Amino acid sequence: MKKEKLINRSKKNKYTEEDYLYEVQILDPNIKRLKSIIRNLKFRRNRNEFKLKRKMPSVCFGGKKNLKNGDLETYRFKRARRMLIPGRRQGKYSNNLFKLNVDNDMLTYRSTQKDIVFKAQFHKYKDELYARVNEKHNSPDKAVAYELMDYGEYFIVKAIFEKHMNLPKTNTLYGAVGIDINVDHIALCETNMDGNIVLIKKYPIHKENTKNKRNEELYQLAIEIMEFCKSKKKSLVVEDLNFKQLKTRMLYRPKKENRTLSSFAYKKILEKVERKCLMNEVDVIKVDPRNTSKIGKEKYTKIKGLSVHYCAAYVINRRGMGFVD
């Protein structure tokens, strides 16, 4: 209304300087702001109408089992049972909330209400953990992070710190060891300095096992593969897989197949094998995974008389040694 009055005043040559200042400084900015608010409200209305028309997908933390039969207590417990406290290199105890007394193995947690003191027993790398805590103030490696996991009847406390690794004592001078990871087994292929096959080996994976049994089985497989490479003094060659692309491909696969691949866990196997090798001075070489199975099938299955998986491990091995197939 005010805008129209000013327009009429200008047509009748009654437009003053005060009217101009009022229109430019007050009226026009307010009109612009109100138009912007109206556009945003229309956008929100259209978006909400679109959501109501289609069925929105739902996500449950930890899978379907947590909300089975409406068990909200189990859902909330599993969602909030893990807490990670980052470390700091300033101060005496290498952490803001956790204080580890190396003299009596007592760990103190500083909560908002009161301090909680309990005895913690660290098994592996205990001496290295205590060495980090006893380092001087502001040392580069002094920080120690703690992960607290609630299992109802008991707690598990994990201390996380940076570990110094020794230089690898293996190389590809006299050959290498390549592995091809599959759903039900790991195919291993050892070569000599000329890139020819010396030994092939199969490590079965029982995918029907429970989660804990499967993790223990993968842990033992990682140890066996590491010890094999260490005994031969040869580097391990693995595929440098892109797990983001793997998840993208899973969007277009059948649901049953995706469950099998998820429980298979490529990343978990590779992490266990790499960690064991690096901790035991075995060099790990990552190569491009493209077309390893295809090249192995078309080029080496008939010549070598081996399965596709062994030939894929052979191609991976040769790539790590610098050969081109």
N, C-alpha and C positions, 0 to 999 in steps of 0.2 A: 504493500500500500504506500509506504513512504517513498519507495523508488518511483512509483507511478506519479505521485504528487510532484516530485522533483522534475520528472520528465515534462509534466504539464506546465510547470512554472517556467521551464526553459523555452517551451514553445510560445508562451505568452510574453517572453522577454522580461520575466520577473526573477530570473536566476541570479542570485547574489554570490559574492565570494564566500560567505558563510555557508551557503547551501553547497557549494562546490567542495569545500573542506570537509563538511559533514558527510557528503556522499563518498568521497575518496578515502578518507581516513577511518570512518566508522561503519557506514552502511555497506559498502562493497566487501570489506573483509568479513563482516558477519554473514553476508549472503554466501560467500565462498565457503566459509566454515560449515554452515548448515547444509549446503549441497554435498560436501564431503561426508558428513555424518549420514545423510540420507543414502548415499551410494554404499557406504559400508554396511548399513542396516539391510539394504536390499540384497547385498552379497551374502550376508549371514543367513537371511531368510531363505534364499535359493539353495544355499549349501545344506541347511537343515532339512529342507523339503526333499532334496536329493538323497540324504542319508535315510530318511524315513521310508522312501520308496524302495531302496535296495537293502538286502540283508548284509549287515556289517560283520566281518570276520572277528572272532574273539580270540584272545591270547591268554593262556594260563601259565603262570610261572612254574616251571618244572614239569610240565606235561599234564596229561589228563587225570592222572591218579590222585593229584592233590585235592581236586574238587569233586572226587567221586562220592556220591551220596551226600553232597552238601557239607563235607567235612572242612569247614572254614578254619578250625583251630590248627589242623595239620598244615593247611596252606600257609597260614600266617607264620607258623613255627619254622617251616622249611624256607620261607622267604627271608626271615630275619635271623637265621641261626648262624650266619657267618659274618665276621667283622674283621676288617683289615686295617691295622694302624701303621701308617708309614713311619719309617725311622728318620732320625736326624743326627747329623754328625757333631752338633754342638751339645755341650753338656756332658754329664758323667756316664749316663746309662744308655746312650745311643737311641733313645726313644722318648717321646713326650709323655705317654701314658703308662708304659710298662717299664718297671725297674727290675733288673736282674742282678741279684747278689751272687757273685761267683764263688763266695766263700761257703755258703750253705745251700746253694741251689734254690733259694726262695725267690719267687717272682711276685712283684707287687703291681696291682692294677689300680691306677688312680681314677676312681669314678667321681661323679658329681657329688655323691652323698658321703661316701667314706672310702678308704683304701681297702682293697681286698688282697690279702696275702695268702699264697698257697705255694706248695712245693711243686716244682716242675722238673721233670727228668728228661733231658735231651740226650739222645742216643748217638746218632751219627753226626760227625763233624762238631762234637761238643767242644773240643779244644779250640777249634777255629772260631767258634761262636764266642767263647770266653776271651779269646785274643782280641776280637773286634771290640768287645765291651771295654777291655782294659787299655785300648789305644788312647793316645793323647787327644785332648779336646780339639775338635775341628779337623781331625785327620780325614783324608778322602774316603777311606773304607770303613769308617767307624759306624755309620748308620746301620741299624738293625730294625727291620719291620717284623711285626708279629701278627699272625692270623689266628683268630680265636673261633673255633667251630663247636657249636653246641649240639650234642647228641643225646640230650635228655638226661640220662643217668651220669654222664661224664662229659668233660671237655677235652678237646685236643688243641694244643697250642703249637703253632709252627713258627719257628724263627727263620727269617729270610734275610740273607746278606749276600754281598758280592764275593764270589769265590775266585781266587786266582788260579788260572789254568796254566799248566805247563805246556811247552811247545810240543806238537805232535811228533811221535817217534816213528810214524808210518809214512809211506810215500807210494807213488806209482812207478818207481824205477824198475821194479821187478814184477809188476802186474798190479791188479786191483781186484776188489770184491764188489760186485754190483747186486742190488736186490730189487725185485719187482713185487710190490705189495698188492695182494688180491684179497677178495672177500673171505676166502676159506684157507688161504695159505700165503706164505712168503717164499718166493723163488729166489735162490741165491746162485750166483755164477762167479767163479774165480777164474781169472786169466793170468797168463804169464806176461813177460815183458814184450812179447810180440803181439799181444792181443788175442791169443788163442786160448780156447777153453781148457782149463786144467781140472776143474771140479764143478759139479752142480749138486745142489742140495735143496731139500724142501722142508719148510717149517710149517706144520699144519696149525690152523687157527679154528678152534671150536666155537663157532658163532652162536650155538644154541646155549652156551653157558650163561650163568647169571653175570650181572655187571661186575661184582667183586672177583669172581673166578676169572672172568675175561681180562680184567686189569692185571691180575696176578700172572696169568698166562703170557700176556704181552710183556710184562716186566721180565719174566724168565727168558722169553725170546730175545729181548734186547740184550740181555747179558750173554746169551749164547752167541749171537751175531758179533758182539763186541769182542768176546774172547777168541772167536775164530779169526777175526781180522788182526787182533793183537798177536796171536800165535804165528800167523803168516807174515806179519810186519807189512801189511798192505792196507792202503787207504780204502774207506768205504765210499761207494758212489750211490747216491739216491736221487730221486726225481725232485725237482724244485716245483712242487705243486702249488697252484693258485687256488686256495680254498674259497675265495670269494666267487670265482667263476664256477666252482663246483656247486656252491649253494644256488647260484643262478640257474644252473642246469636242472637242479632238483625241482624247480618250479614246474617243469614240463614233463616230469616223469610220473608213473603211477605211484599211488600212496604207499602200497606195500613195498615197492622197490626202494622208495625213499627211506622207509623205516629200516630196511636192511642196511642201506648205505650209512645211515646215521649211527646205527649200533656198531657198524664196522669201524668207523672213526679212523680215517687215514691219518689225520693230524696227530691223534694220540699216539699211534704207533711210531710215526716219524719222530715225535718229540722224545719218546722214551729211548729210541735207538740213538738219536743224536746226543742226548744228555749222557747216556752211558759211555758213548765213544769219546766225547770231549773230556769227560772226567777221568778217562783211562788212557789219555794221550793217543787216541786213534783219530786220524784226520778224516773229516767228512766232506766229500765233494758233492755239490748240488749241480745237476745238469738240467737242460731244457727237456721237459717231458713230452714234447710234441712228437707224435707218430712213432713212439718206441715200439709199441705192440704191432703196428702196421708194418714197419720195416722188418721187425723180427719174423713176422709171419711170412712176408713175401720173399725175404732174402735168405733166411737161415733155417727155417723149419725143415725143408727138404734136404738141404746140404748137411746139416748137423744131425737130423733125425730126432729133434727135440720138440717139446710142446711150445706153444706160443709164449707162455709165461717165462720159460727158461730163456727163450730167444730174446724176449723183451729185456730181461735182466742182463743178457749178453750185450745188447745194444746200449743199455745204460752204462754198463761197465766200460765199453769202448769209448763212449763219449767222455767219460771222466778221464780216460787216458789220453784224449786228444785225437782219437781216430775219427774219421768221417765216413759214415755209411750212406 
